[in-house]
Amino acid sequence: MLRLFQSLHGNGAPTDKPQHLIELRNVVKAYETDAGDFLALKGINLTIDQGEFVGIIGKSGSGKSTLINMLTGIDRPTSGEIYINKTGIHRFDEGQMARWRGRNQGVIFQFFQLLPTLTVIENVMLPMDFCNMYNPRQRQERAMHLLELVDVAAQAHKLPTQISGGQQQRVAIARALANDPPMVMADEPTGNLDSRTARQVFALFEKLVAEGKTFLMVTHDDDLAKQVTRTIVIADGEIVNEWLVKALPTLSQELLVRVTRQLQAKNYAPG
């Protein structure tokens, strides 16, 4: 199955010109420790197309969060190249990366990362302020609309410490959507939620994908991992497996044709 996805998504030797929405080319991330260099990522080659809902799973310390940090530019690769929408983000300095990320990606953190001195609505407006998106009135209207979307509009003028953890996570999701980014990256977005709230949040993610957004989600939740359209398994800093989960009907027409042709002579068992 891994070979099938490598042929479909180009996970072998990459070409010079980026062909996919997201391309990682031989990405290595090493950290210096007292015991010597620790390789968190070991030559990752990966491609993701527009509109995919990708789950990234693996044990603690496998490299999942490091991979998300590479894709968001929160951390930089030791070596290798990262292209998103044909832009080499590995070349950006910190300021360039922050500006680019603000307009192109929504990031959902496991522990929310809301600013405690700002109200809920001010936290959601912050990315719009930073990127100078919309006029001041539109920012407030959009922030309230997003809070309504995640069902926390009643908490708009409270501080983060005055609302529950589940509500804080919903606010973090609204903030990630503030600038209507085409891509959303989420690191354990349901890890601190009860099962009911987690299902509601995941349903919202599915809605965003159905509207055309590309979504990458790190998760420990096996049930959620079975509901995305594609799952990537990481172990010891390497991609060791990947598979289709929701199967062929969820794929784009172009990818569906390519998968069908390749599967004509293959036996395919999801997961």
PASEBA-1860 file (N, C-alpha, C; in nm, 3 decimals):
! residues 271
1> MLRLFQSL> 0.082/-0.121/0.000/0.000/0.000/0.000/0.086/0.126/0.000 ~ 0.197/0.122/0.072/0.286/0.238/0.072/0.339/0.265/-0.067 ~ 0.372/0.157/-0.142/0.423/0.176/-0.278/0.316/0.237/-0.368 ~ 0.188/0.198/-0.346/0.078/0.255/-0.423/0.072/0.406/-0.403 ~ 0.077/0.450/-0.278/0.069/0.593/-0.252/0.192/0.666/-0.300 ~ 0.307/0.599/-0.296/0.427/0.663/-0.349/0.412/0.690/-0.498 ~ 0.350/0.596/-0.569/0.332/0.617/-0.713/0.227/0.723/-0.741 ~ 0.123/0.731/-0.656/0.017/0.829/-0.676/0.059/0.969/-0.636
9> HGNGAPTD> 0.137/0.979/-0.529/0.169/1.109/-0.471/0.313/1.149/-0.490 ~ 0.392/1.069/-0.561/0.528/1.110/-0.591/0.620/1.106/-0.472 ~ 0.607/1.008/-0.381/0.689/1.003/-0.262/0.825/0.940/-0.286 ~ 0.855/0.909/-0.410/0.988/0.862/-0.441/1.079/0.980/-0.466 ~ 1.171/0.968/-0.562/1.262/1.079/-0.592/1.183/1.196/-0.649 ~ 1.186/1.313/-0.585/1.105/1.426/-0.630/1.159/1.490/-0.756 ~ 1.070/1.549/-0.833/1.113/1.626/-0.950/1.152/1.765/-0.905 ~ 1.215/1.843/-0.994/1.260/1.976/-0.956/1.143/2.071/-0.935
17> KPQHLIEL> 1.043/2.064/-1.020/0.931/2.157/-1.013/0.819/2.098/-0.927 ~ 0.774/2.170/-0.822/0.667/2.117/-0.738/0.540/2.090/-0.819 ~ 0.480/1.973/-0.795/0.362/1.932/-0.870/0.237/1.925/-0.782 ~ 0.253/1.934/-0.651/0.143/1.915/-0.557/0.128/2.036/-0.467 ~ 0.017/2.042/-0.393/-0.003/2.154/-0.302/0.107/2.158/-0.196 ~ 0.140/2.042/-0.141/0.244/2.033/-0.039/0.346/1.928/-0.081 ~ 0.473/1.963/-0.077/0.580/1.868/-0.108/0.693/1.882/-0.008 ~ 0.729/1.771/0.054/0.848/1.765/0.138/0.951/1.679/0.067
25> RNVVKAYE> 1.072/1.731/0.056/1.178/1.662/-0.017/1.296/1.635/0.076 ~ 1.307/1.510/0.113/1.421/1.464/0.193/1.443/1.552/0.316 ~ 1.335/1.576/0.390/1.340/1.667/0.505/1.398/1.594/0.627 ~ 1.502/1.653/0.681/1.568/1.602/0.801/1.558/1.708/0.910 ~ 1.528/1.664/1.032/1.532/1.754/1.147/1.613/1.688/1.258 ~ 1.723/1.752/1.295/1.810/1.702/1.401/1.813/1.801/1.516 ~ 1.811/1.750/1.637/1.823/1.832/1.757/1.950/1.792/1.831 ~ 2.021/1.891/1.882/2.139/1.863/1.963/2.096/1.832/2.106
33> TDAGDFLA> 2.146/1.721/2.159/2.119/1.684/2.297/2.252/1.652/2.366 ~ 2.247/1.635/2.497/2.369/1.600/2.571/2.424/1.466/2.527 ~ 2.336/1.381/2.475/2.379/1.249/2.429/2.420/1.249/2.282 ~ 2.416/1.366/2.218/2.449/1.376/2.076/2.328/1.418/1.996 ~ 2.342/1.420/1.864/2.231/1.460/1.778/2.118/1.358/1.782 ~ 1.995/1.410/1.791/1.876/1.326/1.785/1.802/1.358/1.657 ~ 1.779/1.256/1.573/1.710/1.276/1.446/1.560/1.258/1.467 ~ 1.488/1.370/1.466/1.343/1.364/1.483/1.273/1.328/1.352
41> LKGINLTI> 1.329/1.372/1.239/1.280/1.336/1.106/1.397/1.289/1.023 ~ 1.379/1.179/0.951/1.489/1.116/0.879/1.459/1.109/0.730 ~ 1.480/1.218/0.660/1.465/1.216/0.514/1.323/1.194/0.468 ~ 1.230/1.275/0.517/1.088/1.260/0.482/1.062/1.311/0.341 ~ 1.001/1.226/0.259/0.948/1.265/0.128/0.796/1.244/0.131 ~ 0.723/1.349/0.105/0.578/1.342/0.119/0.512/1.444/0.029 ~ 0.399/1.406/-0.031/0.319/1.502/-0.107/0.174/1.493/-0.064 ~ 0.107/1.607/-0.066/-0.034/1.616/-0.030/-0.102/1.706/-0.131
49> DQGEFVGI> -0.218/1.664/-0.179/-0.290/1.741/-0.279/-0.402/1.823/-0.217 ~ -0.447/1.922/-0.290/-0.553/2.011/-0.242/-0.680/1.931/-0.212 ~ -0.742/1.963/-0.099/-0.868/1.900/-0.061/-0.855/1.770/0.014 ~ -0.733/1.726/0.041/-0.716/1.603/0.117/-0.738/1.629/0.266 ~ -0.788/1.528/0.335/-0.799/1.529/0.482/-0.705/1.420/0.531 ~ -0.591/1.461/0.582/-0.483/1.368/0.614/-0.466/1.357/0.765 ~ -0.466/1.235/0.815/-0.436/1.210/0.955/-0.294/1.159/0.968 ~ -0.222/1.209/1.067/-0.085/1.167/1.094/-0.084/1.100/1.231
57> IGKSGSGK> -0.047/0.971/1.233/-0.050/0.896/1.358/0.086/0.835/1.387 ~ 0.106/0.797/1.511/0.231/0.737/1.554/0.243/0.751/1.704 ~ 0.335/0.677/1.762/0.355/0.682/1.906/0.417/0.815/1.947 ~ 0.412/0.844/2.077/0.476/0.965/2.129/0.624/0.963/2.094 ~ 0.674/1.077/2.046/0.815/1.085/2.010/0.848/1.032/1.872 ~ 0.745/0.996/1.794/0.770/0.939/1.661/0.807/1.043/1.557 ~ 0.772/1.171/1.583/0.802/1.277/1.486/0.680/1.345/1.429 ~ 0.560/1.310/1.480/0.436/1.366/1.426/0.431/1.518/1.441
65> STLINMLT> 0.449/1.564/1.563/0.440/1.708/1.588/0.554/1.783/1.519 ~ 0.670/1.720/1.512/0.783/1.782/1.441/0.748/1.803/1.295 ~ 0.680/1.706/1.235/0.640/1.718/1.095/0.543/1.835/1.077 ~ 0.445/1.847/1.165/0.352/1.961/1.157/0.427/2.092/1.174 ~ 0.524/2.095/1.265/0.602/2.217/1.286/0.683/2.254/1.162 ~ 0.727/2.155/1.086/0.797/2.184/0.960/0.701/2.246/0.859 ~ 0.580/2.191/0.852/0.483/2.237/0.753/0.430/2.377/0.784 ~ 0.429/2.413/0.911/0.380/2.546/0.949/0.493/2.648/0.959
73> GIDRPTSG> 0.617/2.602/0.950/0.729/2.694/0.963/0.756/2.736/1.106 ~ 0.689/2.673/1.203/0.717/2.702/1.343/0.859/2.655/1.377 ~ 0.902/2.549/1.311/1.041/2.503/1.322/1.095/2.486/1.182 ~ 1.226/2.483/1.169/1.289/2.477/1.038/1.363/2.345/1.021 ~ 1.365/2.291/0.898/1.438/2.166/0.877/1.589/2.187/0.886 ~ 1.657/2.085/0.933/1.803/2.088/0.933/1.854/2.081/0.789 ~ 1.786/2.001/0.709/1.815/1.994/0.565/1.689/1.949/0.493 ~ 1.690/1.964/0.362/1.574/1.928/0.282/1.494/2.050/0.239
81> EIYINKTG> 1.389/2.026/0.162/1.309/2.134/0.105/1.161/2.111/0.133 ~ 1.090/2.222/0.157/0.946/2.217/0.181/0.879/2.317/0.089 ~ 0.793/2.268/0.000/0.719/2.353/-0.092/0.571/2.345/-0.060 ~ 0.508/2.461/-0.046/0.364/2.467/-0.028/0.308/2.564/-0.131 ~ 0.220/2.510/-0.215/0.167/2.586/-0.328/0.281/2.645/-0.411 ~ 0.384/2.563/-0.433/0.501/2.593/-0.515/0.594/2.699/-0.454 ~ 0.570/2.733/-0.327/0.655/2.829/-0.257/0.749/2.755/-0.163 ~ 0.879/2.780/-0.174/0.976/2.714/-0.089/0.983/2.780/0.047
89> IHRFDEGQ> 0.902/2.733/0.142/0.896/2.800/0.272/1.021/2.775/0.355 ~ 1.101/2.677/0.318/1.226/2.651/0.391/1.326/2.765/0.372 ~ 1.301/2.851/0.274/1.392/2.963/0.247/1.353/3.089/0.326 ~ 1.236/3.090/0.386/1.187/3.211/0.453/1.264/3.239/0.582 ~ 1.282/3.370/0.611/1.327/3.405/0.745/1.203/3.409/0.836 ~ 1.223/3.437/0.964/1.113/3.428/1.059/1.000/3.525/1.027 ~ 1.034/3.647/0.989/0.931/3.745/0.956/0.853/3.708/0.832 ~ 0.923/3.664/0.728/0.855/3.622/0.605/0.762/3.504/0.633
97> MARWRGRN> 0.812/3.410/0.716/0.733/3.292/0.746/0.605/3.329/0.821 ~ 0.615/3.418/0.916/0.498/3.459/0.995/0.393/3.524/0.906 ~ 0.437/3.612/0.815/0.342/3.679/0.726/0.278/3.580/0.630 ~ 0.358/3.490/0.574/0.305/3.392/0.481/0.207/3.299/0.552 ~ 0.246/3.252/0.670/0.159/3.160/0.744/0.027/3.226/0.780 ~ 0.031/3.353/0.818/-0.090/3.422/0.857/-0.195/3.427/0.747 ~ -0.151/3.431/0.622/-0.245/3.440/0.510/-0.278/3.305/0.448 ~ -0.195/3.205/0.472/-0.210/3.079/0.399/-0.243/2.957/0.483
105> QGVIFQFF> -0.221/2.966/0.613/-0.244/2.851/0.698/-0.319/2.890/0.825 ~ -0.405/2.801/0.867/-0.461/2.810/1.001/-0.396/2.702/1.085 ~ -0.353/2.737/1.205/-0.284/2.641/1.291/-0.365/2.624/1.419 ~ -0.395/2.498/1.452/-0.468/2.465/1.574/-0.374/2.389/1.666 ~ -0.346/2.446/1.782/-0.252/2.387/1.876/-0.326/2.300/1.977 ~ -0.255/2.199/2.028/-0.316/2.109/2.125/-0.357/2.182/2.253 ~ -0.274/2.278/2.295/-0.301/2.348/2.420/-0.348/2.492/2.395 ~ -0.416/2.510/2.283/-0.494/2.631/2.251/-0.409/2.753/2.217
113> QLLPTLTV> -0.313/2.790/2.304/-0.226/2.906/2.282/-0.306/3.036/2.264 ~ -0.412/3.051/2.340/-0.487/3.177/2.339/-0.416/3.278/2.429 ~ -0.420/3.404/2.390/-0.357/3.508/2.471/-0.448/3.540/2.590 ~ -0.400/3.523/2.712/-0.487/3.533/2.829/-0.539/3.673/2.858 ~ -0.470/3.775/2.808/-0.512/3.913/2.837/-0.611/3.967/2.734 ~ -0.638/3.891/2.629/-0.735/3.931/2.527/-0.864/3.854/2.546 ~ -0.974/3.915/2.512/-1.102/3.844/2.517/-1.106/3.741/2.405 ~ -1.208/3.657/2.413/-1.226/3.553/2.311/-1.233/3.614/2.172
121> IENVMLPM> -1.316/3.715/2.153/-1.331/3.774/2.020/-1.203/3.844/1.976 ~ -1.131/3.903/2.068/-1.004/3.968/2.033/-0.900/3.866/1.990 ~ -0.900/3.747/2.052/-0.810/3.640/2.010/-0.838/3.598/1.867 ~ -0.965/3.591/1.831/-1.002/3.550/1.695/-0.968/3.659/1.595 ~ -0.978/3.784/1.634/-0.947/3.896/1.545/-0.797/3.915/1.525 ~ -0.716/3.862/1.615/-0.573/3.888/1.613/-0.505/3.854/1.480 ~ -0.530/3.736/1.419/-0.467/3.708/1.289/-0.508/3.807/1.181 ~ -0.631/3.855/1.186/-0.676/3.954/1.088/-0.603/4.086/1.108
129> DFCNMYNP> -0.583/4.124/1.235/-0.508/4.246/1.265/-0.364/4.233/1.216 ~ -0.302/4.118/1.244/-0.161/4.097/1.210/-0.138/4.104/1.060 ~ -0.229/4.045/0.984/-0.213/4.039/0.838/-0.286/4.152/0.766 ~ -0.347/4.241/0.842/-0.421/4.354/0.784/-0.528/4.304/0.686 ~ -0.601/4.204/0.729/-0.710/4.148/0.649/-0.843/4.209/0.694 ~ -0.923/4.251/0.599/-1.054/4.310/0.625/-1.038/4.445/0.696 ~ -1.144/4.523/0.696/-1.141/4.649/0.771/-1.185/4.621/0.915 ~ -1.164/4.717/1.008/-1.193/4.690/1.149/-1.334/4.638/1.176
137> RQRQERAM> -1.433/4.695/1.110/-1.571/4.649/1.132/-1.589/4.506/1.081 ~ -1.533/4.478/0.963/-1.545/4.344/0.907/-1.475/4.241/0.996 ~ -1.364/4.280/1.057/-1.292/4.187/1.145/-1.380/4.142/1.261 ~ -1.446/4.238/1.322/-1.531/4.204/1.435/-1.650/4.119/1.390 ~ -1.708/4.153/1.277/-1.822/4.077/1.226/-1.779/3.935/1.190 ~ -1.663/3.923/1.126/-1.615/3.790/1.088/-1.581/3.707/1.212 ~ -1.517/3.768/1.309/-1.482/3.696/1.431/-1.608/3.643/1.500 ~ -1.712/3.725/1.507/-1.836/3.681/1.569/-1.901/3.568/1.489
145> HLLELVDV> -1.895/3.579/1.357/-1.949/3.473/1.271/-1.876/3.341/1.298 ~ -1.744/3.345/1.310/-1.667/3.223/1.335/-1.697/3.167/1.473 ~ -1.715/3.253/1.571/-1.751/3.206/1.704/-1.888/3.141/1.704 ~ -1.979/3.193/1.623/-2.110/3.130/1.607/-2.095/2.993/1.541 ~ -2.004/2.985/1.444/-1.981/2.860/1.372/-1.937/2.749/1.467 ~ -1.855/2.784/1.566/-1.805/2.683/1.660/-1.884/2.685/1.792 ~ -1.995/2.758/1.793/-2.090/2.755/1.904/-2.034/2.810/2.036 ~ -1.957/2.918/2.028/-1.910/2.985/2.151/-1.931/3.136/2.143
153> AAQAHKLP> -2.022/3.182/2.061/-2.045/3.326/2.046/-2.087/3.390/2.178 ~ -2.153/3.314/2.264/-2.198/3.369/2.392/-2.081/3.402/2.484 ~ -1.963/3.348/2.453/-1.845/3.371/2.537/-1.754/3.479/2.477 ~ -1.800/3.551/2.378/-1.713/3.639/2.298/-1.636/3.741/2.381 ~ -1.696/3.792/2.486/-1.632/3.901/2.560/-1.572/3.856/2.694 ~ -1.557/3.725/2.708/-1.490/3.671/2.826/-1.342/3.648/2.796 ~ -1.263/3.638/2.901/-1.123/3.602/2.887/-1.112/3.450/2.876 ~ -1.006/3.398/2.812/-0.992/3.253/2.798/-1.000/3.177/2.931
161> TQISGGQQ> -0.949/3.237/3.038/-0.951/3.169/3.168/-1.091/3.156/3.226 ~ -1.187/3.225/3.167/-1.324/3.223/3.217/-1.413/3.123/3.144 ~ -1.355/3.047/3.052/-1.433/2.948/2.977/-1.367/2.812/2.990 ~ -1.439/2.707/2.954/-1.389/2.570/2.970/-1.283/2.535/2.866 ~ -1.214/2.423/2.890/-1.113/2.378/2.795/-1.171/2.347/2.658 ~ -1.290/2.285/2.656/-1.354/2.257/2.529/-1.390/2.383/2.453 ~ -1.436/2.483/2.527/-1.468/2.611/2.464/-1.342/2.680/2.414 ~ -1.233/2.671/2.490/-1.107/2.730/2.444/-1.060/2.666/2.314
169> QRVAIARA> -1.078/2.534/2.303/-1.037/2.468/2.179/-1.122/2.515/2.062 ~ -1.249/2.537/2.084/-1.335/2.589/1.978/-1.292/2.729/1.936 ~ -1.254/2.811/2.035/-1.203/2.945/2.003/-1.076/2.934/1.921 ~ -0.989/2.840/1.956/-0.864/2.820/1.881/-0.893/2.781/1.736 ~ -0.998/2.703/1.716/-1.037/2.665/1.580/-1.088/2.788/1.504 ~ -1.170/2.868/1.570/-1.220/2.991/1.507/-1.104/3.082/1.469 ~ -1.007/3.095/1.558/-0.890/3.179/1.529/-0.813/3.126/1.408 ~ -0.800/2.993/1.397/-0.728/2.934/1.284/-0.797/2.964/1.152
177> LANDPPMV> -0.927/2.989/1.155/-1.004/3.015/1.033/-1.019/3.164/1.004 ~ -0.960/3.248/1.087/-0.984/3.393/1.080/-0.961/3.451/0.942 ~ -0.851/3.414/0.878/-0.816/3.471/0.748/-0.858/3.382/0.631 ~ -0.950/3.287/0.659/-1.000/3.196/0.556/-0.886/3.127/0.481 ~ -0.796/3.059/0.555/-0.680/2.998/0.490/-0.719/2.875/0.409 ~ -0.646/2.846/0.302/-0.677/2.726/0.224/-0.632/2.597/0.291 ~ -0.541/2.609/0.390/-0.488/2.492/0.460/-0.503/2.510/0.610 ~ -0.535/2.399/0.679/-0.541/2.400/0.825/-0.453/2.287/0.877
185> MADEPTGN> -0.367/2.320/0.973/-0.278/2.223/1.036/-0.317/2.212/1.183 ~ -0.341/2.091/1.230/-0.389/2.074/1.367/-0.305/1.969/1.439 ~ -0.253/2.006/1.557/-0.173/1.915/1.638/-0.258/1.869/1.756 ~ -0.303/1.744/1.751/-0.388/1.686/1.856/-0.505/1.780/1.890 ~ -0.585/1.817/1.792/-0.690/1.918/1.817/-0.801/1.870/1.909 ~ -0.814/1.738/1.927/-0.919/1.686/2.016/-0.861/1.620/2.140 ~ -0.730/1.634/2.160/-0.664/1.563/2.270/-0.711/1.603/2.408 ~ -0.762/1.724/2.423/-0.806/1.772/2.554/-0.958/1.785/2.564
193> LDSRTARQ> -1.028/1.718/2.472/-1.174/1.731/2.468/-1.241/1.602/2.511 ~ -1.362/1.612/2.565/-1.441/1.492/2.592/-1.490/1.436/2.459 ~ -1.536/1.312/2.461/-1.568/1.242/2.336/-1.679/1.312/2.257 ~ -1.778/1.366/2.327/-1.888/1.434/2.257/-1.838/1.558/2.186 ~ -1.760/1.640/2.257/-1.707/1.762/2.195/-1.611/1.728/2.083 ~ -1.532/1.622/2.101/-1.437/1.580/1.997/-1.511/1.544/1.868 ~ -1.623/1.475/1.881/-1.702/1.439/1.762/-1.757/1.563/1.693 ~ -1.802/1.659/1.772/-1.855/1.783/1.714/-1.747/1.860/1.641
201> VFALFEKL> -1.629/1.867/1.702/-1.517/1.938/1.639/-1.475/1.869/1.511 ~ -1.471/1.735/1.514/-1.432/1.661/1.394/-1.534/1.682/1.282 ~ -1.661/1.689/1.316/-1.764/1.714/1.215/-1.741/1.849/1.149 ~ -1.696/1.947/1.226/-1.664/2.078/1.168/-1.546/2.066/1.073 ~ -1.445/1.987/1.111/-1.330/1.967/1.022/-1.375/1.906/0.889 ~ -1.463/1.807/0.897/-1.512/1.743/0.775/-1.585/1.845/0.686 ~ -1.660/1.933/0.749/-1.731/2.036/0.674/-1.632/2.127/0.602 ~ -1.524/2.164/0.668/-1.423/2.250/0.606/-1.358/2.181/0.487
209> VAEGKTFL> -1.330/2.052/0.500/-1.272/1.977/0.388/-1.371/1.970/0.272 ~ -1.498/1.948/0.303/-1.600/1.943/0.199/-1.610/2.075/0.124 ~ -1.574/2.185/0.192/-1.575/2.317/0.129/-1.448/2.346/0.051 ~ -1.353/2.250/0.051/-1.234/2.264/-0.032/-1.103/2.289/0.040 ~ -1.107/2.297/0.172/-0.982/2.321/0.244/-0.901/2.192/0.254 ~ -0.771/2.208/0.266/-0.680/2.095/0.288/-0.651/2.089/0.438 ~ -0.662/1.970/0.495/-0.656/1.958/0.641/-0.558/1.848/0.680 ~ -0.463/1.882/0.765/-0.369/1.786/0.821/-0.388/1.782/0.972
217> MVTHDDDL> -0.401/1.662/1.026/-0.431/1.649/1.168/-0.345/1.541/1.232 ~ -0.265/1.579/1.331/-0.195/1.483/1.415/-0.294/1.434/1.520 ~ -0.300/1.303/1.541/-0.394/1.251/1.640/-0.345/1.121/1.701 ~ -0.382/1.100/1.828/-0.364/0.970/1.894/-0.494/0.891/1.892 ~ -0.600/0.953/1.846/-0.734/0.893/1.851/-0.753/0.799/1.732 ~ -0.753/0.669/1.759/-0.765/0.571/1.651/-0.899/0.584/1.578 ~ -1.005/0.617/1.651/-1.136/0.630/1.587/-1.136/0.746/1.488 ~ -1.078/0.859/1.527/-1.071/0.973/1.435/-0.981/0.942/1.317
225> AKQVTRTI> -0.872/0.870/1.343/-0.778/0.836/1.236/-0.844/0.751/1.128 ~ -0.950/0.680/1.164/-1.020/0.596/1.068/-1.122/0.675/0.986 ~ -1.144/0.801/1.022/-1.247/0.880/0.955/-1.191/0.982/0.856 ~ -1.060/1.000/0.853/-1.001/1.090/0.754/-0.993/1.017/0.621 ~ -0.952/1.087/0.516/-0.946/1.021/0.385/-0.812/0.954/0.358 ~ -0.711/0.991/0.434/-0.578/0.934/0.414/-0.503/0.938/0.546 ~ -0.439/0.828/0.580/-0.364/0.821/0.706/-0.217/0.794/0.677 ~ -0.131/0.870/0.746/0.014/0.853/0.736/0.064/0.807/0.872
233> VIADGEIV> 0.143/0.701/0.872/0.197/0.646/0.996/0.345/0.679/1.006 ~ 0.385/0.741/1.118/0.524/0.778/1.140/0.579/0.699/1.258 ~ 0.700/0.648/1.243/0.770/0.579/1.351/0.917/0.615/1.343 ~ 0.974/0.654/1.454/1.117/0.687/1.461/1.160/0.785/1.352 ~ 1.075/0.885/1.326/1.111/0.990/1.233/1.098/0.955/1.086 ~ 1.032/0.843/1.056/1.016/0.800/0.917/0.871/0.765/0.889 ~ 0.829/0.785/0.764/0.697/0.737/0.722/0.709/0.588/0.695 ~ 0.634/0.509/0.772/0.646/0.364/0.759/0.525/0.302/0.690
241> NEWLVKAL> 0.416/0.377/0.679/0.298/0.324/0.610/0.201/0.437/0.584 ~ 0.111/0.418/0.491/0.000/0.510/0.469/-0.108/0.438/0.393 ~ -0.232/0.481/0.412/-0.343/0.413/0.346/-0.462/0.506/0.331 ~ -0.550/0.465/0.241/-0.679/0.531/0.225/-0.772/0.478/0.333 ~ -0.850/0.566/0.394/-0.940/0.523/0.500/-1.084/0.528/0.455 ~ -1.127/0.642/0.401/-1.265/0.654/0.355/-1.282/0.603/0.212 ~ -1.173/0.559/0.154/-1.176/0.491/0.024/-1.208/0.585/-0.091 ~ -1.231/0.526/-0.205/-1.229/0.601/-0.330/-1.333/0.712/-0.347
249> PTLSQELL> -1.457/0.699/-0.299/-1.556/0.804/-0.329/-1.520/0.942/-0.278 ~ -1.429/0.953/-0.180/-1.397/1.084/-0.124/-1.286/1.155/-0.200 ~ -1.224/1.089/-0.297/-1.111/1.148/-0.366/-1.156/1.244/-0.476 ~ -1.066/1.334/-0.513/-1.094/1.422/-0.626/-1.105/1.337/-0.752 ~ -1.171/1.392/-0.853/-1.192/1.316/-0.977/-1.059/1.274/-1.038 ~ -0.963/1.367/-1.042/-0.833/1.334/-1.103/-0.764/1.222/-1.028 ~ -0.760/1.232/-0.894/-0.693/1.130/-0.816/-0.771/0.999/-0.821 ~ -0.904/1.007/-0.826/-0.986/0.887/-0.836/-0.952/0.808/-0.961
257> VRVTRQLQ> -0.938/0.876/-1.075/-0.903/0.809/-1.200/-0.767/0.741/-1.188 ~ -0.671/0.810/-1.128/-0.536/0.755/-1.114/-0.535/0.634/-1.022 ~ -0.611/0.643/-0.912/-0.618/0.530/-0.820/-0.683/0.411/-0.887 ~ -0.795/0.434/-0.956/-0.868/0.325/-1.019/-0.780/0.251/-1.119 ~ -0.706/0.324/-1.200/-0.619/0.260/-1.299/-0.513/0.174/-1.232 ~ -0.458/0.225/-1.121/-0.351/0.151/-1.054/-0.406/0.030/-0.980 ~ -0.533/0.037/-0.936/-0.589/-0.072/-0.857/-0.649/-0.183/-0.941 ~ -0.658/-0.165/-1.071/-0.722/-0.265/-1.156/-0.652/-0.401/-1.144
265> AKNYAPG> -0.521/-0.398/-1.127/-0.446/-0.523/-1.118/-0.401/-0.551/-0.974 ~ -0.463/-0.483/-0.875/-0.419/-0.499/-0.736/-0.537/-0.536/-0.648 ~ -0.508/-0.605/-0.539/-0.607/-0.626/-0.434/-0.589/-0.518/-0.330 ~ -0.693/-0.444/-0.299/-0.682/-0.330/-0.206/-0.769/-0.354/-0.085 ~ -0.708/-0.354/0.031/-0.781/-0.365/0.157/-0.747/-0.245/0.243 ~ -0.841/-0.153/0.264/-0.812/-0.034/0.345/-0.763/-0.071/0.484 ~ -0.665/0.012/0.531/-0.614/-0.004/0.668/-0.538/-0.132/0.685
END
